[in-house]
Amino acid sequence: MKHLRVFLVASMLLLATMGIAAAQDSAYATPFATSITYQNLSTSSANVVFNFYAEGSSTPITVSRTAAPSSGNSLAIGSLSEIPSGWPGGSAVVSSNQPIVATLVQLLQARPLCTIALCPTVSPAVPAL
């Protein structure tokens, strides 16, 4: 009975790690749109500097923006000309000469709409009433 219990526990642990790995694989393959939303908390203009570090690199890609007093804005990472195509990802450091708050937002990237004429195997969605 003890051997059966050990076998069951080991099997459950193995299955649990396989499920985590599968979830991670699909998460890494999912296209996300990433932006940094920031707000200037000061009554003076803020010079906001974003330093992006590619994974494994200590050389930053620097992007600068000016934020009006008490204003907020977003920086869409994918639309930055400073970030090269095929960038491997990494981290960012945000700094400013005025007090700011910032948050990173990741949304599932929109996919093109598919119409019945273009994708005949897709049935139209019927909204619930």
N, C-alpha and C positions, 0 to 999 in steps of 0.2 A: 504494500500500500504506500509505503514511504517513497519507493522508486517511482510510482505512478504520479504522486504529488510533485516530485522534483521534475519529472518529465513535463507535466502540465504547466508548471510555473515557467520552466525554460521555454516551452513552446509559446506561451503567452507573451513573454518578453521578446522573443524573436519576431512574432507577428506584430507586436506593437512598434518595434523599430522599423519594420518593413513598411508599415503604414505611414510613419513619420517621413521616411525617405521618399515615398511616393508623393506625399503631399508637398514636400520641399521641391521635388523635381518639377511638378506642375506649376508651383509658385514661381520658380526661377524662369520657366519658359513663358509665363504670362506677361504680355506687354502692358506696362504701366506708364501713365503720364505723371510726371513728378514736377511739383512746383514748391517753391519756398514762399510763404506768405509772411510779410513783415509789416510792422507798424512802428512809426516814429512816435514815441511818447512825449517828446519835447515840444516846446513852443518855438524852437529854432530848427532850421533845416538840418538834416542829417546826411552825412556822407556814409553810405552803407557799402561795405566791401564784402564780397563773397569769394572765398578761396576754395576752389575745388581741387581735391587731390585724387588722382587716379589710384586705384588699388596697387599697393606696392611702390608708390612714388612719393618722394618728398618735395617735388617741384609743383607749386600750385598753378592752376589756371585762374587768373584773377578777373573778376567782373565787378564793376563799380556802378552804383546807382545813387541818385540824390532823392531823398524823401522830404517832401514839404512838411512843415510843422503839423503835428497831430494827424498825419495822413498814413494810409496803408496802401500796400501794393503787393503784387505777386510776381515772381520770377519763374517763368516756365522753363525748366531745364532743357527740354528737348528743342526749344526754339532758339537757344543761344548759339550764335555763330562762333563763339569762343570755344565751345565744347566740340571736339572733332567727332565725325561720324564713326561709329564703332567703338566709342569710348567704353572701357570695360567696367565703369562704375567706380565707386569709391566713397569719399566722404567730403563734407563741406564744412567750412568754418565761416561764420558770419560775424563781422565786427562793425562798429560804428563809432563816430565821435559824439553821438548823442544816445540817450537810453532808447533801446528798441526792444520789441518782442518779436519772435519769429517761430514759425512752425513749418514742418515739412508735411506736404499732403501728397499722397499717391492714390490715383484713381485708375481703375481698369480702363485701358485705352479704348476709345470708341472704334468700333469696326464699321466698315461701310454697310449701309442698309442694303438688304437683298429684297428685290421685288419678285413676285411670282413669275414674271416674264423672264427675269434673269436667272432665277434659281428655282426651277420648276419642282424640285424635290422638297422644297420648304413649304409647309402649309401655313396659311396666314394665321396669326394669333387672333383669338376672339376674346375681347375684354370681358371680365366678369361684370355682371350687373349688380 
